[in-house]
Amino acid sequence: MKFSVWLVLASCFLTTVTIAKASTVELIVVHSQNKLLVKQDDLTLRTFHVALGSGGREHKQMEGDRRTPLGTYRITEVRPSDRWHTFLQMNYPNMDDARRGLRDGLITREQYRAILQAHVYGELPPQNTPLGGAIGIHGIGEETEERLSIHDVANWTQGCIAMRNHEVKELLMYIREGTNITILE
C-alpha cells in the first residue's frame, strides 16, 4: 500500500473516533488538615502535608495579617526562588477578595478596577494594594533540621502554602501555569 493511500485511510479512521476531553488536574488545600490534594476528576492522585499562614485559619483580609486566603485561585507563574527554592505564584487577590476589600474600604475603586482588569485579561493582579500580594506555593528553602521540624508541626508562613522542596518538585509534575487551586477551611 502506498504511503499516501495509507494516510487517507488513517485520517478517515481518526475522524470517526470520538476523543474524550482531557481531564484537568486541580489542587485542593484543606486548611484545617494542613493538606494539599492533587485531584483529577474525582480521583486524588497525591496528598501533601503543607504549612500555611501563621495568622490563623480566618480568610486573608489585608497585607501583613499572615493569613492564607480562602477561595479559588490560579497558578500564574512558576519560578525558581533563592529564598524558597521554587515559587508558584497565585493570582491573589481574586475578584471575591477585591469585592470584599472595596466593600470594607480597604481598596479604592481604582484599585478594584485594576484587579478586575487583570482578571479579565488573565494577568497577575496588582500585588501592592492593601489586600497584599505575593501569595503562592513554595518550598522551605535551605532544609535544616530546625526548619524541617518547624515545618512538620507549625503554620509558619506569612500567608503562603509551604511544602518541602522535593515535594514542590514533585508537584510540578502534575501542574502547569493556569492550574486551579481551591483553598478551603
TIVO-2410 file (N, C-alpha, C; in nm, 3 decimals):
# residues 185
REC num residu      c1      c2      c3 atome chaine
REC   1      M   0.086  -0.117   0.000     N      A
REC   1      M   0.000   0.000   0.000    CA      A
REC   1      M   0.091   0.123   0.000     C      A
REC   2      K   0.059   0.214  -0.084     N      A
REC   2      K   0.138   0.336  -0.092    CA      A
REC   2      K   0.111   0.421   0.032     C      A
REC   3      F   0.211   0.502   0.067     N      A
REC   3      F   0.205   0.586   0.186    CA      A
REC   3      F   0.089   0.684   0.183     C      A
REC   4      S   0.062   0.747   0.067     N      A
REC   4      S  -0.046   0.846   0.058    CA      A
REC   4      S  -0.183   0.781   0.079     C      A
REC   5      V  -0.203   0.660   0.027     N      A
REC   5      V  -0.329   0.590   0.047    CA      A
REC   5      V  -0.347   0.555   0.195     C      A
REC   6      W  -0.240   0.511   0.257     N      A
REC   6      W  -0.244   0.479   0.399    CA      A
REC   6      W  -0.282   0.602   0.482     C      A
REC   7      L  -0.227   0.719   0.450     N      A
REC   7      L  -0.261   0.843   0.521    CA      A
REC   7      L  -0.409   0.877   0.507     C      A
REC   8      V  -0.465   0.858   0.388     N      A
REC   8      V  -0.606   0.886   0.367    CA      A
REC   8      V  -0.692   0.792   0.452     C      A
REC   9      L  -0.656   0.663   0.453     N      A
REC   9      L  -0.730   0.567   0.535    CA      A
REC   9      L  -0.717   0.600   0.684     C      A
REC  10      A  -0.598   0.637   0.726     N      A
REC  10      A  -0.576   0.671   0.867    CA      A
REC  10      A  -0.656   0.796   0.905     C      A
REC  11      S  -0.658   0.895   0.818     N      A
REC  11      S  -0.732   1.018   0.851    CA      A
REC  11      S  -0.882   0.992   0.857     C      A
REC  12      C  -0.934   0.902   0.769     N      A
REC  12      C  -1.076   0.867   0.775    CA      A
REC  12      C  -1.109   0.797   0.907     C      A
REC  13      F  -1.022   0.707   0.949     N      A
REC  13      F  -1.042   0.635   1.075    CA      A
REC  13      F  -1.040   0.731   1.193     C      A
REC  14      L  -0.945   0.824   1.193     N      A
REC  14      L  -0.931   0.917   1.305    CA      A
REC  14      L  -1.051   1.010   1.317     C      A
REC  15      T  -1.113   1.043   1.207     N      A
REC  15      T  -1.228   1.133   1.215    CA      A
REC  15      T  -1.350   1.064   1.276     C      A
REC  16      T  -1.354   0.931   1.272     N      A
REC  16      T  -1.468   0.861   1.330    CA      A
REC  16      T  -1.450   0.828   1.477     C      A
REC  17      V  -1.332   0.848   1.531     N      A
REC  17      V  -1.305   0.819   1.671    CA      A
REC  17      V  -1.341   0.941   1.755     C      A
REC  18      T  -1.420   0.922   1.856     N      A
REC  18      T  -1.453   1.031   1.947    CA      A
REC  18      T  -1.344   1.041   2.053     C      A
REC  19      I  -1.285   1.155   2.062     N      A
REC  19      I  -1.178   1.175   2.158    CA      A
REC  19      I  -1.237   1.241   2.281     C      A
REC  20      A  -1.219   1.176   2.395     N      A
REC  20      A  -1.271   1.231   2.520    CA      A
REC  20      A  -1.192   1.355   2.559     C      A
REC  21      K  -1.261   1.448   2.617     N      A
REC  21      K  -1.195   1.569   2.665    CA      A
REC  21      K  -1.095   1.532   2.776     C      A
REC  22      A  -0.975   1.584   2.762     N      A
REC  22      A  -0.873   1.555   2.863    CA      A
REC  22      A  -0.915   1.616   2.996     C      A
REC  23      S  -0.907   1.538   3.101     N      A
REC  23      S  -0.942   1.590   3.232    CA      A
REC  23      S  -0.826   1.673   3.285     C      A
REC  24      T  -0.859   1.767   3.369     N      A
REC  24      T  -0.756   1.856   3.421    CA      A
REC  24      T  -0.730   1.829   3.568     C      A
REC  25      V  -0.611   1.861   3.606     N      A
REC  25      V  -0.570   1.847   3.745    CA      A
REC  25      V  -0.604   1.976   3.817     C      A
REC  26      E  -0.649   1.964   3.941     N      A
REC  26      E  -0.672   2.081   4.025    CA      A
REC  26      E  -0.612   2.054   4.162     C      A
REC  27      L  -0.580   2.159   4.232     N      A
REC  27      L  -0.525   2.149   4.366    CA      A
REC  27      L  -0.631   2.192   4.466     C      A
REC  28      I  -0.643   2.116   4.573     N      A
REC  28      I  -0.734   2.149   4.682    CA      A
REC  28      I  -0.650   2.156   4.809     C      A
REC  29      V  -0.657   2.268   4.879     N      A
REC  29      V  -0.590   2.281   5.009    CA      A
REC  29      V  -0.698   2.280   5.115     C      A
REC  30      V  -0.684   2.190   5.212     N      A
REC  30      V  -0.777   2.183   5.325    CA      A
REC  30      V  -0.702   2.240   5.445     C      A
REC  31      H  -0.733   2.366   5.476     N      A
REC  31      H  -0.660   2.440   5.579    CA      A
REC  31      H  -0.662   2.368   5.713     C      A
REC  32      S  -0.779   2.320   5.752     N      A
REC  32      S  -0.794   2.258   5.885    CA      A
REC  32      S  -0.713   2.130   5.899     C      A
REC  33      Q  -0.674   2.070   5.787     N      A
REC  33      Q  -0.597   1.945   5.790    CA      A
REC  33      Q  -0.452   1.963   5.746     C      A
REC  34      N  -0.417   2.085   5.706     N      A
REC  34      N  -0.283   2.113   5.653    CA      A
REC  34      N  -0.247   2.016   5.541     C      A
REC  35      K  -0.340   1.999   5.449     N      A
REC  35      K  -0.322   1.906   5.338    CA      A
REC  35      K  -0.341   1.978   5.205     C      A
REC  36      L  -0.259   1.939   5.108     N      A
REC  36      L  -0.277   1.981   4.970    CA      A
REC  36      L  -0.303   1.853   4.890     C      A
REC  37      L  -0.417   1.849   4.822     N      A
REC  37      L  -0.457   1.734   4.743    CA      A
REC  37      L  -0.441   1.766   4.595     C      A
REC  38      V  -0.382   1.676   4.522     N      A
REC  38      V  -0.376   1.686   4.377    CA      A
REC  38      V  -0.488   1.597   4.326     C      A
REC  39      K  -0.587   1.658   4.259     N      A
REC  39      K  -0.707   1.584   4.217    CA      A
REC  39      K  -0.721   1.590   4.066     C      A
REC  40      Q  -0.767   1.479   4.011     N      A
REC  40      Q  -0.805   1.474   3.871    CA      A
REC  40      Q  -0.942   1.408   3.867     C      A
REC  41      D  -1.039   1.484   3.823     N      A
REC  41      D  -1.178   1.440   3.831    CA      A
REC  41      D  -1.208   1.409   3.978     C      A
REC  42      D  -1.256   1.291   4.010     N      A
REC  42      D  -1.287   1.257   4.149    CA      A
REC  42      D  -1.175   1.178   4.217     C      A
REC  43      L  -1.064   1.164   4.149     N      A
REC  43      L  -0.954   1.083   4.198    CA      A
REC  43      L  -0.846   1.170   4.262     C      A
REC  44      T  -0.805   1.135   4.384     N      A
REC  44      T  -0.693   1.205   4.447    CA      A
REC  44      T  -0.565   1.134   4.405     C      A
REC  45      L  -0.480   1.207   4.332     N      A
REC  45      L  -0.356   1.150   4.281    CA      A
REC  45      L  -0.244   1.151   4.384     C      A
REC  46      R  -0.245   1.255   4.468     N      A
REC  46      R  -0.136   1.270   4.566    CA      A
REC  46      R  -0.184   1.363   4.676     C      A
REC  47      T  -0.135   1.340   4.797     N      A
REC  47      T  -0.164   1.426   4.912    CA      A
REC  47      T  -0.032   1.468   4.974     C      A
REC  48      F  -0.021   1.597   5.006     N      A
REC  48      F   0.100   1.651   5.068    CA      A
REC  48      F   0.064   1.721   5.199     C      A
REC  49      H   0.153   1.716   5.296     N      A
REC  49      H   0.142   1.799   5.417    CA      A
REC  49      H   0.193   1.938   5.379     C      A
REC  50      V   0.123   2.041   5.424     N      A
REC  50      V   0.165   2.179   5.398    CA      A
REC  50      V   0.160   2.260   5.527     C      A
REC  51      A   0.240   2.364   5.529     N      A
REC  51      A   0.232   2.466   5.634    CA      A
REC  51      A   0.167   2.589   5.572     C      A
REC  52      L   0.086   2.658   5.650     N      A
REC  52      L   0.011   2.773   5.600    CA      A
REC  52      L   0.047   2.897   5.681     C      A
REC  53      G  -0.032   3.002   5.662     N      A
REC  53      G  -0.007   3.128   5.731    CA      A
REC  53      G  -0.018   3.116   5.882     C      A
REC  54      S   0.071   3.183   5.951     N      A
REC  54      S   0.074   3.177   6.098    CA      A
REC  54      S  -0.032   3.265   6.163     C      A
REC  55      G  -0.109   3.340   6.084     N      A
REC  55      G  -0.209   3.432   6.139    CA      A
REC  55      G  -0.343   3.370   6.170     C      A
REC  56      G  -0.355   3.239   6.161     N      A
REC  56      G  -0.482   3.173   6.194    CA      A
REC  56      G  -0.555   3.126   6.070     C      A
REC  57      R  -0.668   3.060   6.092     N      A
REC  57      R  -0.745   2.998   5.984    CA      A
REC  57      R  -0.837   3.093   5.912     C      A
REC  58      E  -0.860   3.211   5.965     N      A
REC  58      E  -0.952   3.304   5.901    CA      A
REC  58      E  -0.897   3.345   5.764     C      A
REC  59      H  -0.988   3.389   5.677     N      A
REC  59      H  -0.953   3.432   5.542    CA      A
REC  59      H  -0.863   3.555   5.545     C      A
REC  60      K  -0.766   3.557   5.458     N      A
REC  60      K  -0.676   3.672   5.446    CA      A
REC  60      K  -0.758   3.798   5.418     C      A
REC  61      Q  -0.734   3.902   5.496     N      A
REC  61      Q  -0.806   4.028   5.479    CA      A
REC  61      Q  -0.719   4.138   5.419     C      A
REC  62      M  -0.591   4.142   5.465     N      A
REC  62      M  -0.507   4.254   5.423    CA      A
REC  62      M  -0.360   4.217   5.435     C      A
REC  63      E  -0.278   4.300   5.375     N      A
REC  63      E  -0.133   4.286   5.381    CA      A
REC  63      E  -0.087   4.276   5.526     C      A
REC  64      G  -0.001   4.180   5.554     N      A
REC  64      G   0.059   4.170   5.686    CA      A
REC  64      G  -0.020   4.092   5.789     C      A
REC  65      D  -0.139   4.040   5.755     N      A
REC  65      D  -0.216   3.967   5.857    CA      A
REC  65      D  -0.170   3.822   5.873     C      A
REC  66      R  -0.076   3.779   5.790     N      A
REC  66      R  -0.013   3.646   5.797    CA      A
REC  66      R  -0.115   3.532   5.780     C      A
REC  67      R  -0.223   3.560   5.710     N      A
REC  67      R  -0.326   3.458   5.686    CA      A
REC  67      R  -0.318   3.409   5.541     C      A
REC  68      T  -0.359   3.285   5.522     N      A
REC  68      T  -0.369   3.227   5.389    CA      A
REC  68      T  -0.509   3.255   5.336     C      A
REC  69      P  -0.520   3.303   5.212     N      A
REC  69      P  -0.655   3.331   5.159    CA      A
REC  69      P  -0.735   3.204   5.140     C      A
REC  70      L  -0.866   3.218   5.144     N      A
REC  70      L  -0.959   3.110   5.115    CA      A
REC  70      L  -1.030   3.143   4.984     C      A
REC  71      G  -1.054   3.043   4.902     N      A
REC  71      G  -1.121   3.067   4.775    CA      A
REC  71      G  -1.052   2.993   4.663     C      A
REC  72      T  -1.089   3.030   4.540     N      A
REC  72      T  -1.032   2.966   4.422    CA      A
REC  72      T  -0.941   3.063   4.349     C      A
REC  73      Y  -0.824   3.014   4.318     N      A
REC  73      Y  -0.719   3.094   4.254    CA      A
REC  73      Y  -0.661   3.012   4.140     C      A
REC  74      R  -0.562   3.068   4.074     N      A
REC  74      R  -0.497   3.004   3.961    CA      A
REC  74      R  -0.346   3.024   3.973     C      A
REC  75      I  -0.269   2.924   3.934     N      A
REC  75      I  -0.124   2.938   3.930    CA      A
REC  75      I  -0.090   3.023   3.808     C      A
REC  76      T  -0.022   3.136   3.829     N      A
REC  76      T   0.008   3.226   3.717    CA      A
REC  76      T   0.153   3.217   3.671     C      A
REC  77      E   0.242   3.170   3.758     N      A
REC  77      E   0.383   3.163   3.721    CA      A
REC  77      E   0.453   3.063   3.811     C      A
REC  78      V   0.549   2.992   3.754     N      A
REC  78      V   0.634   2.902   3.829    CA      A
REC  78      V   0.777   2.951   3.807     C      A
REC  79      R   0.846   2.980   3.918     N      A
REC  79      R   0.982   3.034   3.903    CA      A
REC  79      R   1.072   2.985   4.015     C      A
REC  80      P   1.202   2.978   3.987     N      A
REC  80      P   1.296   2.945   4.094    CA      A
REC  80      P   1.303   3.061   4.194     C      A
REC  81      S   1.337   3.030   4.317     N      A
REC  81      S   1.346   3.131   4.421    CA      A
REC  81      S   1.471   3.106   4.504     C      A
REC  82      D   1.553   3.208   4.520     N      A
REC  82      D   1.671   3.195   4.606    CA      A
REC  82      D   1.630   3.168   4.749     C      A
REC  83      R   1.522   3.229   4.793     N      A
REC  83      R   1.479   3.216   4.932    CA      A
REC  83      R   1.401   3.087   4.958     C      A
REC  84      W   1.313   3.050   4.864     N      A
REC  84      W   1.220   2.940   4.888    CA      A
REC  84      W   1.238   2.820   4.796     C      A
REC  85      H   1.344   2.814   4.721     N      A
REC  85      H   1.371   2.705   4.628    CA      A
REC  85      H   1.289   2.721   4.501     C      A
REC  86      T   1.158   2.714   4.510     N      A
REC  86      T   1.066   2.730   4.397    CA      A
REC  86      T   0.944   2.808   4.447     C      A
REC  87      F   0.890   2.895   4.361     N      A
REC  87      F   0.771   2.973   4.397    CA      A
REC  87      F   0.668   2.960   4.287     C      A
REC  88      L   0.547   2.917   4.324     N      A
REC  88      L   0.434   2.907   4.232    CA      A
REC  88      L   0.338   3.020   4.266     C      A
REC  89      Q   0.344   3.126   4.189     N      A
REC  89      Q   0.264   3.247   4.214    CA      A
REC  89      Q   0.117   3.219   4.188     C      A
REC  90      M   0.031   3.265   4.280     N      A
REC  90      M  -0.114   3.255   4.262    CA      A
REC  90      M  -0.170   3.392   4.225     C      A
REC  91      N  -0.286   3.393   4.160     N      A
REC  91      N  -0.346   3.520   4.119    CA      A
REC  91      N  -0.430   3.583   4.231     C      A
REC  92      Y  -0.373   3.588   4.350     N      A
REC  92      Y  -0.433   3.660   4.463    CA      A
REC  92      Y  -0.399   3.806   4.447     C      A
REC  93      P  -0.493   3.896   4.472     N      A
REC  93      P  -0.632   3.878   4.515    CA      A
REC  93      P  -0.723   3.842   4.397     C      A
REC  94      N  -0.822   3.756   4.425     N      A
REC  94      N  -0.921   3.724   4.322    CA      A
REC  94      N  -1.035   3.827   4.330     C      A
REC  95      M  -1.138   3.810   4.251     N      A
REC  95      M  -1.246   3.909   4.247    CA      A
REC  95      M  -1.328   3.909   4.376     C      A
REC  96      D  -1.342   3.796   4.443     N      A
REC  96      D  -1.411   3.795   4.573    CA      A
REC  96      D  -1.332   3.878   4.674     C      A
REC  97      D  -1.199   3.864   4.673     N      A
REC  97      D  -1.114   3.943   4.763    CA      A
REC  97      D  -1.129   4.092   4.731     C      A
REC  98      A  -1.132   4.124   4.602     N      A
REC  98      A  -1.143   4.265   4.561    CA      A
REC  98      A  -1.278   4.324   4.603     C      A
REC  99      R  -1.387   4.249   4.582     N      A
REC  99      R  -1.520   4.299   4.623    CA      A
REC  99      R  -1.524   4.322   4.774     C      A
REC 100      R  -1.472   4.227   4.849     N      A
REC 100      R  -1.471   4.241   4.995    CA      A
REC 100      R  -1.384   4.362   5.036     C      A
REC 101      G  -1.269   4.376   4.971     N      A
REC 101      G  -1.181   4.488   5.001    CA      A
REC 101      G  -1.245   4.622   4.970     C      A
REC 102      L  -1.316   4.632   4.858     N      A
REC 102      L  -1.385   4.756   4.822    CA      A
REC 102      L  -1.499   4.783   4.920     C      A
REC 103      R  -1.577   4.681   4.950     N      A
REC 103      R  -1.690   4.694   5.045    CA      A
REC 103      R  -1.642   4.741   5.182     C      A
REC 104      D  -1.529   4.686   5.228     N      A
REC 104      D  -1.478   4.719   5.361    CA      A
REC 104      D  -1.389   4.843   5.364     C      A
REC 105      G  -1.376   4.909   5.249     N      A
REC 105      G  -1.297   5.032   5.244    CA      A
REC 105      G  -1.147   5.011   5.248     C      A
REC 106      L  -1.101   4.890   5.217     N      A
REC 106      L  -0.958   4.862   5.218    CA      A
REC 106      L  -0.889   4.905   5.089     C      A
REC 107      I  -0.963   4.900   4.978     N      A
REC 107      I  -0.907   4.941   4.849    CA      A
REC 107      I  -0.998   5.044   4.785     C      A
REC 108      T  -0.940   5.120   4.695     N      A
REC 108      T  -1.015   5.223   4.622    CA      A
REC 108      T  -1.083   5.161   4.501     C      A
REC 109      R  -1.175   5.238   4.439     N      A
REC 109      R  -1.239   5.191   4.315    CA      A
REC 109      R  -1.134   5.171   4.206     C      A
REC 110      E  -1.034   5.256   4.203     N      A
REC 110      E  -0.928   5.243   4.103    CA      A
REC 110      E  -0.851   5.112   4.124     C      A
REC 111      Q  -0.820   5.078   4.247     N      A
REC 111      Q  -0.751   4.952   4.275    CA      A
REC 111      Q  -0.841   4.833   4.240     C      A
REC 112      Y  -0.970   4.845   4.270     N      A
REC 112      Y  -1.065   4.740   4.234    CA      A
REC 112      Y  -1.066   4.719   4.083     C      A
REC 113      R  -1.072   4.829   4.007     N      A
REC 113      R  -1.074   4.820   3.861    CA      A
REC 113      R  -0.945   4.757   3.807     C      A
REC 114      A  -0.833   4.788   3.869     N      A
REC 114      A  -0.705   4.730   3.826    CA      A
REC 114      A  -0.703   4.578   3.850     C      A
REC 115      I  -0.759   4.535   3.962     N      A
REC 115      I  -0.769   4.391   3.990    CA      A
REC 115      I  -0.863   4.326   3.889     C      A
REC 116      L  -0.978   4.389   3.865     N      A
REC 116      L  -1.075   4.338   3.768    CA      A
REC 116      L  -1.011   4.325   3.629     C      A
REC 117      Q  -0.942   4.428   3.585     N      A
REC 117      Q  -0.878   4.427   3.454    CA      A
REC 117      Q  -0.776   4.312   3.444     C      A
REC 118      A  -0.699   4.292   3.549     N      A
REC 118      A  -0.601   4.182   3.549    CA      A
REC 118      A  -0.670   4.048   3.532     C      A
REC 119      H  -0.780   4.027   3.602     N      A
REC 119      H  -0.852   3.900   3.590    CA      A
REC 119      H  -0.916   3.883   3.453     C      A
REC 120      V  -0.970   3.991   3.397     N      A
REC 120      V  -1.030   3.983   3.265    CA      A
REC 120      V  -0.926   3.941   3.161     C      A
REC 121      Y  -0.805   3.993   3.172     N      A
REC 121      Y  -0.700   3.965   3.074    CA      A
REC 121      Y  -0.609   3.850   3.115     C      A
REC 122      G  -0.642   3.779   3.223     N      A
REC 122      G  -0.562   3.665   3.265    CA      A
REC 122      G  -0.424   3.701   3.314     C      A
REC 123      E  -0.410   3.819   3.370     N      A
REC 123      E  -0.280   3.867   3.419    CA      A
REC 123      E  -0.276   3.859   3.572     C      A
REC 124      L  -0.158   3.876   3.627     N      A
REC 124      L  -0.142   3.880   3.772    CA      A
REC 124      L  -0.202   4.011   3.824     C      A
REC 125      P  -0.291   4.005   3.922     N      A
REC 125      P  -0.349   4.128   3.977    CA      A
REC 125      P  -0.241   4.211   4.047     C      A
REC 126      P  -0.267   4.339   4.065     N      A
REC 126      P  -0.171   4.422   4.138    CA      A
REC 126      P  -0.136   4.359   4.273     C      A
REC 127      Q  -0.008   4.357   4.304     N      A
REC 127      Q   0.041   4.292   4.426    CA      A
REC 127      Q   0.070   4.393   4.537     C      A
REC 128      N   0.047   4.519   4.510     N      A
REC 128      N   0.084   4.624   4.605    CA      A
REC 128      N  -0.035   4.701   4.662     C      A
REC 129      T  -0.151   4.637   4.667     N      A
REC 129      T  -0.267   4.703   4.728    CA      A
REC 129      T  -0.270   4.667   4.877     C      A
REC 130      P  -0.356   4.733   4.955     N      A
REC 130      P  -0.369   4.696   5.097    CA      A
REC 130      P  -0.416   4.553   5.120     C      A
REC 131      L  -0.464   4.483   5.015     N      A
REC 131      L  -0.504   4.343   5.030    CA      A
REC 131      L  -0.384   4.250   5.038     C      A
REC 132      G  -0.269   4.298   4.995     N      A
REC 132      G  -0.147   4.217   4.996    CA      A
REC 132      G  -0.124   4.150   4.863     C      A
REC 133      G  -0.020   4.071   4.859     N      A
REC 133      G   0.016   4.002   4.736    CA      A
REC 133      G   0.127   3.902   4.763     C      A
REC 134      A   0.189   3.857   4.656     N      A
REC 134      A   0.297   3.758   4.662    CA      A
REC 134      A   0.255   3.633   4.739     C      A
REC 135      I   0.134   3.585   4.710     N      A
REC 135      I   0.084   3.463   4.772    CA      A
REC 135      I   0.104   3.348   4.673     C      A
REC 136      G   0.154   3.237   4.724     N      A
REC 136      G   0.176   3.123   4.636    CA      A
REC 136      G   0.213   2.999   4.715     C      A
REC 137      I   0.256   2.900   4.641     N      A
REC 137      I   0.307   2.775   4.697    CA      A
REC 137      I   0.458   2.781   4.684     C      A
REC 138      H   0.529   2.745   4.791     N      A
REC 138      H   0.675   2.748   4.782    CA      A
REC 138      H   0.737   2.641   4.869     C      A
REC 139      G   0.867   2.621   4.848     N      A
REC 139      G   0.944   2.529   4.930    CA      A
REC 139      G   0.981   2.595   5.061     C      A
REC 140      I   1.072   2.531   5.134     N      A
REC 140      I   1.112   2.590   5.263    CA      A
REC 140      I   1.255   2.644   5.258     C      A
REC 141      G   1.312   2.647   5.139     N      A
REC 141      G   1.448   2.699   5.126    CA      A
REC 141      G   1.548   2.597   5.179     C      A
REC 142      E   1.651   2.647   5.244     N      A
REC 142      E   1.754   2.557   5.297    CA      A
REC 142      E   1.691   2.464   5.401     C      A
REC 143      E   1.698   2.335   5.377     N      A
REC 143      E   1.631   2.238   5.462    CA      A
REC 143      E   1.720   2.195   5.578     C      A
REC 144      T   1.725   2.280   5.679     N      A
REC 144      T   1.797   2.244   5.801    CA      A
REC 144      T   1.707   2.158   5.889     C      A
REC 145      E   1.766   2.090   5.985     N      A
REC 145      E   1.685   2.010   6.079    CA      A
REC 145      E   1.582   2.096   6.150     C      A
REC 146      E   1.623   2.216   6.191     N      A
REC 146      E   1.530   2.306   6.261    CA      A
REC 146      E   1.412   2.345   6.172     C      A
REC 147      R   1.441   2.385   6.049     N      A
REC 147      R   1.333   2.424   5.958    CA      A
REC 147      R   1.239   2.308   5.929     C      A
REC 148      L   1.295   2.191   5.909     N      A
REC 148      L   1.211   2.074   5.881    CA      A
REC 148      L   1.122   2.040   5.999     C      A
REC 149      S   1.175   2.049   6.119     N      A
REC 149      S   1.093   2.016   6.237    CA      A
REC 149      S   0.984   2.121   6.259     C      A
REC 150      I   1.014   2.248   6.234     N      A
REC 150      I   0.911   2.352   6.244    CA      A
REC 150      I   0.804   2.330   6.138     C      A
REC 151      H   0.848   2.301   6.017     N      A
REC 151      H   0.754   2.279   5.906    CA      A
REC 151      H   0.657   2.164   5.936     C      A
REC 152      D   0.706   2.063   6.002     N      A
REC 152      D   0.622   1.945   6.031    CA      A
REC 152      D   0.513   1.972   6.134     C      A
REC 153      V   0.530   2.073   6.221     N      A
REC 153      V   0.435   2.091   6.332    CA      A
REC 153      V   0.368   2.228   6.338     C      A
REC 154      A   0.412   2.325   6.258     N      A
REC 154      A   0.359   2.461   6.276    CA      A
REC 154      A   0.322   2.525   6.142     C      A
REC 155      N   0.224   2.612   6.147     N      A
REC 155      N   0.196   2.703   6.036    CA      A
REC 155      N   0.286   2.823   6.055     C      A
REC 156      W   0.379   2.843   5.963     N      A
REC 156      W   0.485   2.940   5.985    CA      A
REC 156      W   0.498   3.046   5.875     C      A
REC 157      T   0.416   3.036   5.769     N      A
REC 157      T   0.436   3.129   5.657    CA      A
REC 157      T   0.366   3.263   5.683     C      A
REC 158      Q   0.390   3.357   5.593     N      A
REC 158      Q   0.325   3.488   5.602    CA      A
REC 158      Q   0.193   3.490   5.526     C      A
REC 159      G   0.146   3.372   5.486     N      A
REC 159      G   0.019   3.360   5.414    CA      A
REC 159      G   0.026   3.263   5.298     C      A
REC 160      C   0.145   3.218   5.266     N      A
REC 160      C   0.164   3.124   5.155    CA      A
REC 160      C   0.138   2.981   5.200     C      A
REC 161      I   0.154   2.890   5.105     N      A
REC 161      I   0.141   2.747   5.127    CA      A
REC 161      I   0.281   2.689   5.107     C      A
REC 162      A   0.337   2.629   5.213     N      A
REC 162      A   0.475   2.579   5.205    CA      A
REC 162      A   0.479   2.428   5.207     C      A
REC 163      M   0.572   2.375   5.129     N      A
REC 163      M   0.595   2.231   5.119    CA      A
REC 163      M   0.746   2.208   5.123     C      A
REC 164      R   0.787   2.086   5.150     N      A
REC 164      R   0.929   2.053   5.140    CA      A
REC 164      R   0.973   2.070   4.995     C      A
REC 165      N   1.099   2.104   4.976     N      A
REC 165      N   1.150   2.134   4.842    CA      A
REC 165      N   1.126   2.021   4.743     C      A
REC 166      H   1.155   1.897   4.783     N      A
REC 166      H   1.136   1.785   4.690    CA      A
REC 166      H   0.988   1.763   4.659     C      A
REC 167      E   0.900   1.802   4.750     N      A
REC 167      E   0.756   1.789   4.724    CA      A
REC 167      E   0.709   1.892   4.622     C      A
REC 168      V   0.767   2.013   4.627     N      A
REC 168      V   0.733   2.114   4.527    CA      A
REC 168      V   0.776   2.063   4.389     C      A
REC 169      K   0.896   2.005   4.382     N      A
REC 169      K   0.941   1.947   4.254    CA      A
REC 169      K   0.845   1.840   4.205     C      A
REC 170      E   0.798   1.756   4.294     N      A
REC 170      E   0.702   1.652   4.257    CA      A
REC 170      E   0.570   1.715   4.212     C      A
REC 171      L   0.525   1.817   4.282     N      A
REC 171      L   0.401   1.884   4.246    CA      A
REC 171      L   0.408   1.939   4.104     C      A
REC 172      L   0.526   1.985   4.064     N      A
REC 172      L   0.543   2.041   3.929    CA      A
REC 172      L   0.514   1.939   3.820     C      A
REC 173      M   0.522   1.812   3.851     N      A
REC 173      M   0.490   1.708   3.752    CA      A
REC 173      M   0.340   1.704   3.722     C      A
REC 174      Y   0.257   1.755   3.814     N      A
REC 174      Y   0.112   1.748   3.798    CA      A
REC 174      Y   0.051   1.877   3.745     C      A
REC 175      I   0.115   1.988   3.767     N      A
REC 175      I   0.050   2.117   3.740    CA      A
REC 175      I   0.122   2.193   3.629     C      A
REC 176      R   0.060   2.302   3.590     N      A
REC 176      R   0.118   2.395   3.494    CA      A
REC 176      R   0.061   2.533   3.526     C      A
REC 177      E   0.112   2.633   3.458     N      A
REC 177      E   0.053   2.765   3.474    CA      A
REC 177      E  -0.092   2.755   3.430     C      A
REC 178      G  -0.182   2.811   3.508     N      A
REC 178      G  -0.325   2.804   3.481    CA      A
REC 178      G  -0.398   2.702   3.566     C      A
REC 179      T  -0.324   2.616   3.635     N      A
REC 179      T  -0.390   2.517   3.722    CA      A
REC 179      T  -0.467   2.587   3.832     C      A
REC 180      N  -0.589   2.542   3.856     N      A
REC 180      N  -0.672   2.598   3.963    CA      A
REC 180      N  -0.630   2.543   4.098     C      A
REC 181      I  -0.639   2.628   4.199     N      A
REC 181      I  -0.614   2.587   4.336    CA      A
REC 181      I  -0.727   2.643   4.422     C      A
REC 182      T  -0.796   2.556   4.493     N      A
REC 182      T  -0.905   2.597   4.581    CA      A
REC 182      T  -0.859   2.575   4.723     C      A
REC 183      I  -0.870   2.678   4.804     N      A
REC 183      I  -0.828   2.672   4.944    CA      A
REC 183      I  -0.954   2.676   5.030     C      A
REC 184      L  -0.976   2.568   5.103     N      A
REC 184      L  -1.094   2.551   5.187    CA      A
REC 184      L  -1.056   2.562   5.334     C      A
REC 185      E  -1.157   2.591   5.418     N      A
REC 185      E  -1.133   2.595   5.562    CA      A
REC 185      E  -1.098   2.457   5.607     C      A
***
